[in-house]
Amino acid sequence: MKVVPADKKRTNKWLSDKLGKDPATVSKWVTNTTQPSLEALIAIANALEVPVQELVRQDEFNQEK
């Protein structure tokens, strides 16, 4: 998820304001310290105007198995 806001020229602060979430929470999502809920993931995708799939890195998931 880290690269999508940067690609869209959006900051963590912008995203936290848009979602009504604490900036620390958004930072944890971006740095992959914690994972957003499915509901939050959909809200993030809508805010960034990207498909949810763009926020999920399937290749990283497959490597962890």
C-alpha contacts under 8 A as a table, 3 or more apart, distances in Angstrom:
res1	aa1	res2	aa2	distance
1	M	4	V	5.70
1	M	5	P	7.49
1	M	29	W	7.52
1	M	30	V	5.70
1	M	32	N	7.88
1	M	54	E	7.85
1	M	55	L	4.76
1	M	56	V	6.62
1	M	57	R	7.68
2	K	5	P	6.56
2	K	6	A	7.17
2	K	30	V	4.74
2	K	31	T	6.54
3	V	6	A	5.18
3	V	7	D	5.92
4	V	7	D	5.00
4	V	8	K	6.17
4	V	48	L	7.88
4	V	54	E	7.64
4	V	55	L	6.90
5	P	8	K	5.04
5	P	9	K	6.14
5	P	10	R	4.91
5	P	11	T	6.42
5	P	12	N	7.52
5	P	48	L	6.98
6	A	9	K	4.88
6	A	10	R	5.66
6	A	11	T	6.85
7	D	10	R	7.56
8	K	48	L	7.09
10	R	14	W	6.20
10	R	15	L	7.03
11	T	14	W	5.11
11	T	15	L	6.34
12	N	15	L	5.06
12	N	16	S	6.03
12	N	23	P	6.67
12	N	26	V	6.30
12	N	27	S	6.48
12	N	30	V	7.96
13	K	16	S	5.09
13	K	17	D	6.11
13	K	23	P	5.95
14	W	17	D	5.19
14	W	18	K	6.08
15	L	18	K	4.99
15	L	19	L	6.08
15	L	26	V	7.38
15	L	44	I	7.61
15	L	47	A	7.45
16	S	19	L	5.20
16	S	20	G	5.68
16	S	21	K	4.84
16	S	22	D	5.99
16	S	23	P	5.25
16	S	26	V	6.04
17	D	20	G	5.07
17	D	21	K	6.57
17	D	23	P	7.92
18	K	21	K	7.92
18	K	47	A	6.98
19	L	43	A	7.11
19	L	44	I	7.34
19	L	47	A	7.65
21	K	25	T	6.72
21	K	26	V	7.00
22	D	25	T	5.30
22	D	26	V	6.67
23	P	26	V	5.14
23	P	27	S	6.09
24	A	27	S	4.97
24	A	28	K	6.25
25	T	28	K	5.17
25	T	29	W	6.44
26	V	29	W	5.05
26	V	30	V	6.18
27	S	30	V	5.08
27	S	31	T	6.10
28	K	31	T	5.24
28	K	32	N	5.89
28	K	33	T	4.88
28	K	34	T	5.49
28	K	35	Q	7.73
29	W	32	N	5.00
29	W	33	T	6.18
29	W	34	T	5.39
29	W	35	Q	5.53
29	W	36	P	6.20
30	V	33	T	7.72
31	T	34	T	7.90
32	N	35	Q	6.42
36	P	39	E	7.85
36	P	40	A	5.60
36	P	41	L	5.83
37	S	40	A	5.07
37	S	41	L	6.06
38	L	41	L	4.94
38	L	42	I	6.22
39	E	42	I	5.27
39	E	43	A	6.34
40	A	43	A	4.93
40	A	44	I	6.07
41	L	44	I	5.04
41	L	45	A	6.20
41	L	52	V	6.90
41	L	55	L	7.85
42	I	45	A	5.08
42	I	46	N	6.16
42	I	52	V	6.16
43	A	46	N	5.06
43	A	47	A	6.08
44	I	47	A	5.08
44	I	48	L	6.13
45	A	48	L	5.18
45	A	49	E	5.71
45	A	50	V	5.12
45	A	51	P	5.88
45	A	52	V	5.27
45	A	55	L	7.21
46	N	49	E	4.82
46	N	50	V	6.46
46	N	51	P	7.69
47	A	50	V	8.00
50	V	54	E	6.57
51	P	54	E	5.54
51	P	55	L	7.49
52	V	55	L	5.46
52	V	56	V	6.94
53	Q	56	V	5.25
53	Q	57	R	7.80
54	E	57	R	7.35
57	R	60	E	5.64
57	R	61	F	6.64
58	Q	61	F	5.07
58	Q	62	N	6.22
59	D	62	N	5.20
59	D	63	Q	6.38
60	E	63	Q	5.20
60	E	64	E	6.60
61	F	64	E	5.43
61	F	65	K	7.13
62	N	65	K	5.66
